[in-house]
Amino acid sequence: MFYKKVRKMLALMMCAAMCAGLTACGGGGDTAKGTEGGGASSAEQETEKKDDKASAGDLSNTLVYAGESEDTINPLLNTHDELPNIIFSGLLKYDGEGNPVEDLAESYEFDKDSLTYTFHLRDGVKWHDGEAFSADDVVFTYTALTEDETLSSSVTTNYEDIAEVAAPDEKTVTIKMSRYNAAMPGYFTIGILPKHLVENEDLNTTSFNQNPVGTGRYKFVSWEKDGGMINLERNEDYYGTVPQIEKIIYKTVSVESTKATMLQSGEADLAWLNSNYADTFRGKDGYKNIDFQTADYRAMSMDFRTEFWQENGDSIAVLNYALDKDSIVKSVLAGHGVAAYSPIQLNPYGGNEDADMYPYDLDKFASEMKKLGWKKGDDGIYERNGEKFHFTIQVRDYEEERVDIANICSSQLKQAGVDMEVVLVTRFDWESGYNGFLSGYATQFDPDMIYANYVTGASDNNMQYSNEKVDEILEKARHTEDTEERKELYHQFELEYMKNPGIVPVAFLEGNYVSIEGLDGLDTTRLLGHHAVGVFWNVEEWTLNK
């Protein structure tokens, strides 16, 4: 096996270096003490071997993961990345089918008459610092989500129907709703915070965000920011199945090509790669390609805070006619994806083909632009009311796949008469007046996940999209119990939204992971989210042999 060969070579090199060191330092000095003849005892030799192994760093049961850049590991502020999901636990968790099931709650029930959830907590759960977990921690967390108006969180809208949280005793939590919310079980999966560590802290700025303490499968050990490494070790006191992999080194990596290089050089054991990089490992000795289905889509998201879209928002939908999305999937994604027409088309509640109303058709584009009052200028770019159809889309420069998608969209639109300027940034800049960004979102669980993105004034509606009909549909769908009725409502959403969208959806991506050959147990049952998040959902069942 490739990695065994590498280790053997390293061992030989270390051995040669040790021999050279003995030759150089042995000279006429004193011999080692402790045995007759000056040699070290077998016990001392064994101790030295263990010391050498420890100092060299035994990574045989340590998973090195090339992950994403991080600022915080607080689950209330960072609900996107893998780390909160393995360090923290929620009342519930998602299973492989994406259904919420018991976690910190050993059982629960919902009383429809009083609209009250009652959670019965597990016995003997400990925080990673050894303190006992209790109902007070749950009350503290949900109080922060529902009452802390300073909390800079994108998910608070998910909890707006909670009326009251209480702890009748240290093993019971009751959450009373102001009205029925079909999506709530999924939102009870959010990680619980330790009250005793953050009760008097500003949750936005506390050092806890970089030194987290949870109840989950892995414990935070250290964050080496200079080296870009977050070190975790398994929680031996975990209340569920204790992971077989002892440690995880989470390397914070932004540049996509760097992740591929790390895999090639043996610096990483697992990474999510863009499709083209992932394909370079297919059939390669020592590696595995693990392909997940995701709900992760890329789109041009338009910023309605900017004057251009306030005046020209009626001309967003028509841009779809000018994009050959299938060619983008074939080229940029190497065929590992599908053309997008709706933000929830891959969700079980979505996929209304009637919403796929904008085929690639340049003649149709031209006729629709004429209806909207646009005319081509001498330079071939459309104009209306004395203004060019020119807008800026920002893209993070290290995300090669997004950059490629944006550049091809820009080229295709330019040929059709629209000037979309791609602006490369290191971090998204929401204050410089760019007209939008090349976005990524996902709705992998309950379709209500889009509520926070698209309802007027919602907590994750950062582009300030507003549509009264969309608001009405999503409000009704959130508060409807019947599954078939909800599905019909989300099909209505797809139609209504795509008539007057705030985005131009381009493509859905597959989740292309690459690992070393010795990593086993990754389960592709789960539909993954944005940036293929969720791969660690069954990490306790993984094994590593390297």
C-alpha positions in Angstrom: 0.0 0.0 0.0 1.2 3.5 -0.9 1.2 4.9 2.6 2.9 1.8 4.1 5.8 2.3 1.6 6.0 6.0 2.5 6.2 5.1 6.2 8.9 2.4 5.5 11.0 5.0 3.6 10.6 7.5 6.4 11.6 4.9 9.0 14.7 4.0 7.0 15.6 7.7 6.7 15.1 8.2 10.5 17.2 5.1 11.2 20.0 6.4 9.0 19.9 9.8 10.7 20.1 8.1 14.1 23.1 6.0 13.1 24.8 9.1 11.8 24.1 10.9 15.0 25.6 8.0 17.1 28.8 8.0 15.0 29.2 11.7 15.3 28.6 11.9 19.0 29.9 8.5 20.3 33.7 9.4 20.2 35.6 8.9 23.4 32.7 10.0 25.7 31.2 8.1 28.6 29.3 4.9 27.8 25.6 4.7 28.8 25.0 3.8 32.4 22.6 1.3 33.9 23.9 -2.2 32.7 27.1 -4.1 32.7 29.1 -3.5 29.5 27.5 0.0 29.1 24.5 -1.0 27.0 20.9 0.2 27.7 18.5 -2.3 29.4 15.6 -3.7 27.3 13.2 -1.7 29.4 15.1 1.5 28.7 15.2 0.7 25.0 11.5 0.1 25.0 10.9 3.5 26.7 13.2 5.2 24.2 11.2 3.6 21.3 7.9 4.9 22.7 9.5 8.4 23.2 10.7 8.4 19.6 7.3 7.3 18.4 5.6 10.0 20.4 8.0 12.7 19.3 7.7 11.7 15.6 3.9 11.8 15.9 2.1 8.5 15.5 -0.6 9.2 12.9 -1.6 5.6 12.3 -5.1 6.2 13.8 -5.3 9.9 13.1 -7.5 11.1 10.2 -6.1 14.2 8.5 -8.9 16.1 6.8 -8.4 18.9 4.4 -11.4 21.0 5.4 -12.6 24.6 5.0 -11.4 27.8 6.5 -12.8 28.5 9.9 -13.5 31.5 12.1 -15.8 30.0 14.8 -16.9 26.6 15.9 -20.0 27.8 17.8 -23.0 25.9 16.4 -25.3 28.9 16.7 -23.0 30.9 14.5 -21.5 28.2 12.3 -24.1 25.7 11.1 -22.4 25.0 7.8 -19.2 23.2 8.6 -18.4 19.7 9.8 -16.8 20.6 13.1 -19.9 21.7 15.1 -21.5 18.4 14.1 -18.9 16.2 15.7 -17.9 18.4 18.7 -21.5 19.3 19.7 -24.7 17.3 20.1 -28.3 18.4 19.7 -31.5 17.2 21.2 -32.0 15.4 17.9 -29.7 14.5 15.1 -30.1 13.5 11.4 -29.9 9.8 10.4 -28.6 8.5 7.1 -32.0 9.2 5.4 -32.0 12.8 6.6 -34.7 12.2 9.3 -34.4 13.7 12.8 -33.9 11.1 15.5 -33.1 11.2 19.2 -29.6 12.3 20.3 -29.2 14.1 23.7 -32.9 13.5 24.1 -33.5 9.8 24.9 -37.1 10.2 23.8 -39.6 13.0 23.2 -43.2 13.6 22.4 -45.3 16.4 20.9 -48.7 17.3 22.3 -50.8 18.8 19.4 -53.3 20.4 21.7 -50.8 22.5 23.7 -48.3 22.6 20.8 -45.6 21.5 23.3 -42.6 19.3 22.8 -41.3 17.4 25.9 -37.8 16.1 25.7 -36.5 13.5 28.1 -32.7 13.8 28.3 -30.2 11.0 28.5 -28.6 10.1 31.9 -24.9 10.5 32.5 -24.0 12.8 29.6 -20.9 14.9 30.3 -19.4 17.9 28.7 -15.9 17.5 27.4 -14.6 19.3 30.5 -16.2 16.7 32.8 -19.2 18.8 34.0 -22.6 17.2 33.9 -25.0 18.1 31.0 -28.4 19.2 32.1 -31.7 20.7 31.0 -30.4 24.1 32.0 -27.9 24.0 29.1 -30.8 23.3 26.6 -32.9 26.2 28.1 -29.9 28.5 27.8 -29.2 27.6 24.2 -32.8 28.0 23.0 -33.2 31.2 25.0 -30.2 32.6 23.1 -31.7 31.6 19.8 -35.0 33.2 20.5 -34.3 36.2 22.8 -30.8 37.4 22.2 -31.3 40.2 19.7 -27.6 40.8 19.4 -26.9 37.3 18.2 -25.3 37.4 14.7 -26.8 34.1 13.5 -28.3 33.2 10.2 -30.6 30.6 11.7 -32.7 32.6 14.3 -35.7 32.7 11.9 -35.9 28.9 12.2 -36.8 29.3 15.9 -39.3 32.3 15.7 -42.3 30.1 16.4 -40.9 29.0 19.9 -43.0 30.7 22.6 -41.5 29.3 25.7 -38.6 27.0 26.8 -38.6 25.5 30.3 -36.9 22.8 32.4 -39.4 21.1 34.9 -36.4 19.2 36.2 -32.7 18.6 35.2 -33.6 15.7 32.8 -36.7 17.3 31.1 -37.1 20.2 28.7 -40.4 21.5 27.4 -40.6 23.7 24.3 -44.0 25.3 23.7 -44.7 26.6 20.2 -46.8 29.7 19.4 -48.1 27.8 16.4 -47.5 24.5 14.6 -44.2 24.4 12.6 -43.7 21.3 10.4 -39.9 21.8 10.3 -39.2 22.0 14.0 -37.9 18.5 14.6 -35.1 19.2 12.1 -34.2 22.5 13.9 -33.9 20.6 17.2 -30.6 19.1 15.8 -28.7 22.3 16.5 -25.8 21.9 18.9 -26.4 22.7 22.6 -24.0 25.1 24.4 -22.6 24.6 27.9 -24.3 27.3 30.1 -21.5 27.1 32.7 -18.9 28.3 30.2 -20.8 30.9 28.2 -23.6 32.2 30.4 -22.1 35.6 30.9 -20.3 35.9 27.5 -21.1 37.7 24.3 -21.8 34.7 22.1 -20.6 36.6 19.0 -17.1 37.4 20.4 -16.4 34.9 23.2 -13.1 33.0 23.1 -15.3 29.9 23.5 -16.0 30.1 19.7 -12.3 29.1 19.1 -12.1 26.8 22.2 -15.3 24.9 22.1 -16.5 22.4 24.6 -19.3 20.1 23.6 -20.8 16.7 24.3 -20.2 15.2 20.9 -18.1 12.4 19.5 -14.9 14.3 19.3 -13.3 16.8 21.8 -11.5 20.0 20.8 -7.8 19.9 21.8 -6.1 22.9 20.1 -6.2 25.3 17.2 -2.9 26.0 15.7 -3.8 29.0 13.6 -0.3 29.6 12.2 -0.2 26.0 10.9 -3.9 26.0 10.0 -4.7 22.9 12.1 -7.6 22.2 14.5 -6.8 19.1 16.6 -9.5 16.8 17.9 -9.5 13.6 19.9 -12.3 11.1 20.3 -14.5 11.4 23.4 -14.0 8.3 25.3 -16.9 9.2 27.5 -19.3 9.7 24.6 -22.8 8.4 25.4 -23.2 6.7 22.0 -20.8 4.6 20.0 -17.3 5.8 20.6 -15.4 6.5 17.3 -12.8 4.0 16.2 -10.6 6.7 14.8 -8.6 8.2 17.7 -7.8 11.7 16.5 -8.8 14.1 13.7 -6.6 16.8 12.4 -8.8 19.3 10.6 -6.6 21.4 8.3 -8.1 24.7 7.4 -7.6 25.0 3.7 -9.1 27.6 1.3 -7.4 26.9 -2.0 -9.0 24.0 -3.9 -5.7 23.0 -5.7 -4.0 22.8 -2.3 -6.4 20.1 -1.1 -5.6 18.0 -4.1 -1.9 18.5 -3.6 -2.2 17.5 0.1 -3.8 14.3 -0.9 -1.1 13.6 -3.5 1.7 14.3 -1.0 0.3 12.3 1.9 -0.5 15.4 3.9 -4.2 14.6 4.0 -6.3 11.4 4.2 -9.6 12.9 3.0 -10.9 15.9 1.2 -13.9 17.2 -0.7 -12.6 18.3 -4.1 -14.1 20.0 -7.1 -15.1 17.5 -9.8 -12.1 18.0 -12.1 -9.5 17.5 -9.3 -11.5 14.5 -8.0 -11.3 12.9 -11.4 -7.5 13.0 -11.4 -7.6 10.4 -8.6 -10.0 8.0 -10.2 -8.3 4.6 -10.7 -5.2 5.9 -9.0 -3.3 3.5 -6.7 -3.7 4.2 -3.0 -6.9 6.3 -3.3 -10.7 6.0 -3.3 -13.3 8.3 -4.9 -16.4 8.5 -2.8 -19.2 10.3 -4.6 -22.2 11.6 -2.7 -25.4 13.2 -4.0 -25.9 16.7 -2.7 -28.5 19.5 -2.7 -25.6 22.0 -3.2 -26.3 24.5 -6.0 -24.4 27.4 -7.5 -26.2 30.6 -8.7 -25.8 34.2 -9.4 -27.4 35.8 -6.4 -28.4 39.4 -7.0 -28.1 42.0 -4.2 -31.3 44.1 -4.0 -29.6 46.6 -1.7 -27.9 47.9 -4.9 -29.6 50.5 -7.1 -29.1 48.5 -10.3 -31.3 45.6 -9.2 -33.8 47.8 -7.4 -34.4 49.4 -10.9 -33.8 46.2 -13.0 -35.0 43.3 -10.9 -37.6 42.5 -13.6 -34.8 41.5 -15.9 -33.2 38.7 -13.8 -35.3 35.8 -14.9 -34.7 36.4 -18.6 -31.0 35.9 -18.1 -31.7 32.1 -17.8 -32.4 32.0 -21.6 -28.9 33.2 -22.3 -27.1 30.5 -20.3 -26.2 27.1 -21.7 -26.2 25.4 -18.3 -25.7 21.9 -19.7 -22.4 22.9 -21.2 -21.3 24.4 -17.9 -22.1 21.1 -16.2 -20.1 19.2 -18.8 -17.1 21.4 -18.8 -16.6 22.9 -15.3 -18.2 20.0 -13.4 -16.9 17.3 -15.7 -20.5 16.0 -15.9 -20.7 15.6 -12.1 -23.9 17.6 -11.6 -27.1 18.8 -13.3 -28.4 22.0 -14.7 -30.4 24.0 -12.1 -33.8 25.6 -12.5 -35.0 25.8 -8.9 -33.3 26.1 -5.5 -35.1 23.0 -4.3 -35.4 20.9 -7.4 -33.4 18.0 -5.7 -35.3 18.2 -2.5 -38.0 15.5 -2.0 -40.6 18.3 -1.8 -39.3 20.1 -4.9 -38.6 19.2 -8.5 -41.6 20.8 -10.1 -40.6 20.5 -13.8 -43.1 23.3 -14.7 -40.7 25.6 -13.0 -38.1 24.6 -15.6 -39.4 27.4 -17.8 -36.2 29.0 -19.2 -34.5 26.8 -21.8 -31.3 27.9 -23.4 -32.7 30.0 -26.3 -30.9 33.1 -27.5 -33.8 34.1 -29.8 -36.2 33.9 -26.9 -33.8 35.9 -24.8 -33.7 38.6 -27.5 -37.5 38.8 -27.8 -38.0 38.9 -24.0 -35.4 41.7 -23.7 -37.3 43.7 -26.3 -40.5 43.3 -24.4 -38.7 44.6 -21.3 -37.6 47.7 -23.2 -34.0 46.9 -23.6 -32.2 47.8 -26.9 -28.6 47.0 -27.9 -26.2 49.8 -28.1 -23.4 50.3 -30.6 -21.1 48.1 -28.5 -23.6 45.2 -28.5 -24.6 45.7 -24.9 -28.3 46.2 -24.0 -29.4 49.6 -22.7 -32.5 50.8 -21.0 -33.4 54.3 -19.7 -29.9 55.4 -20.5 -28.2 52.7 -18.5 -26.1 49.8 -19.7 -27.1 46.2 -18.7 -23.9 46.0 -16.6 -23.6 44.4 -13.2 -20.8 43.0 -11.0 -20.7 39.6 -9.4 -18.0 38.9 -6.7 -16.3 35.5 -6.5 -13.8 34.3 -4.0 -10.5 34.0 -5.9 -9.5 30.7 -4.3 -12.7 28.8 -5.3 -11.6 27.7 -8.7 -14.8 26.0 -9.6 -16.9 29.1 -8.8 -14.5 31.3 -10.7 -14.8 29.1 -13.7 -18.6 29.0 -13.5 -18.7 32.8 -13.2 -16.3 33.4 -16.1 -18.3 31.1 -18.4 -21.6 32.7 -17.4 -20.0 36.1 -18.1 -18.8 35.0 -21.5 -22.2 33.6 -22.5 -24.1 36.6 -21.3 -21.6 38.9 -23.1 -22.4 37.1 -26.4 -26.0 37.7 -25.7 -25.6 41.4 -25.0 -25.3 41.6 -21.2 -22.1 42.8 -19.4 -21.6 40.7 -16.2 -18.3 41.7 -14.6 -16.6 39.1 -12.5 -14.8 40.6 -9.5 -12.3 38.4 -7.7 -12.2 38.9 -3.9 -10.4 37.1 -1.0 -13.5 37.4 1.2 -17.0 38.4 0.3 -17.4 42.1 0.7 -21.0 43.1 1.4 -20.3 46.8 1.8 -18.6 47.8 -1.5 -21.7 47.9 -3.6 -21.1 44.8 -5.8 -24.4 43.8 -7.4 -24.3 40.2 -6.3 -22.1 37.1 -5.7 -21.6 33.6 -7.1 -23.4 31.8 -4.4 -23.8 28.3 -3.0 -26.7 27.1 -1.0 -28.5 23.8 -0.2 -31.8 22.5 1.1 -30.9 18.9 1.9 -33.4 18.4 4.8 -36.8 19.9 5.3 -37.6 22.3 2.5 -38.4 25.0 5.1 -34.6 25.5 5.1 -35.2 28.0 2.3 -37.5 30.1 4.5 -34.5 31.9 6.1 -33.1 32.7 2.6 -36.2 34.0 0.7 -38.8 35.3 3.1 -38.7 39.1 3.5 -36.5 40.2 6.4 -35.5 36.6 7.4 -32.2 35.9 9.2 -30.3 34.6 6.1 -31.9 36.7 3.5 -28.6 38.7 3.0 -29.5 39.8 -0.5 -32.8 41.4 0.7 -35.0 39.6 -1.8 -38.7 40.3 -1.2 -41.8 38.9 -2.9 -45.2 38.9 -1.2 -46.5 35.8 -2.9 -43.3 33.9 -2.1 -43.7 35.0 1.6 -47.3 33.8 1.7 -46.5 30.4 0.2 -43.5 29.7 2.5 -45.4 30.9 5.6 -48.3 28.5 4.8 -45.9 25.6 4.0 -44.1 26.0 7.2 -47.3 25.9 9.2 -49.1 23.1 7.3 -49.1 19.6 8.7 -50.2 17.5 5.8 -47.3 16.2 3.8 -48.9 16.2 0.4 -50.3 19.7 0.9 -46.8 20.9 1.8 -45.4 19.3 -1.3 -47.9 21.1 -3.4 -47.1 24.4 -1.7 -43.4 24.0 -2.4 -44.2 23.2 -6.0 -46.1 26.5 -6.1 -43.1 28.2 -4.5 -40.9 27.0 -7.3 -43.2 28.4 -10.0 -43.8 31.7 -8.2 -40.2 32.2 -7.3 -38.8 31.5 -10.8 -41.3 34.0 -12.3 -39.6 36.8 -10.3 -36.4 35.3 -8.9 -33.5 36.8 -7.0 -31.0 34.3 -8.3 -30.0 32.8 -11.6 -29.5 29.1 -10.7 -26.7 27.5 -12.7 -26.0 24.0 -11.5 -26.2 21.4 -8.8 -23.0 19.7 -7.8 -22.1 16.2 -6.8 -20.1 15.7 -3.6 -16.9 14.3 -4.9 -14.7 13.1 -2.0 -11.3 11.5 -2.3 -9.6 9.5 0.5 -6.7 7.3 1.0 -7.3 3.6 0.3 -7.1 2.7 4.0 -10.1 4.8 5.1 -13.4 2.8 5.3 -16.9 3.3 6.4 -18.1 6.5 4.6 -21.8 6.1 3.9 -23.1 7.7 0.8 -26.8 7.3 1.8 -27.0 10.8 3.2 -27.9 13.7 0.8 -25.2 16.2 1.6 -25.5 20.0 1.9 -23.6 23.1 0.9 -19.9 22.4 0.2 -20.9 18.7 0.6 -21.3 19.2 4.3 -22.5 16.1 6.3 -19.9 13.6 5.3 -19.0 13.0 9.0 -22.6 11.9 9.9 -21.5 8.4 10.7 -17.8 9.0 11.6 -18.0 6.7 14.6 -18.2 3.8 12.2 -15.2 4.8 10.1 -11.9 2.8 10.3 -8.4 3.9 9.3 -5.5 1.8 8.2 -2.4 3.6 7.0 
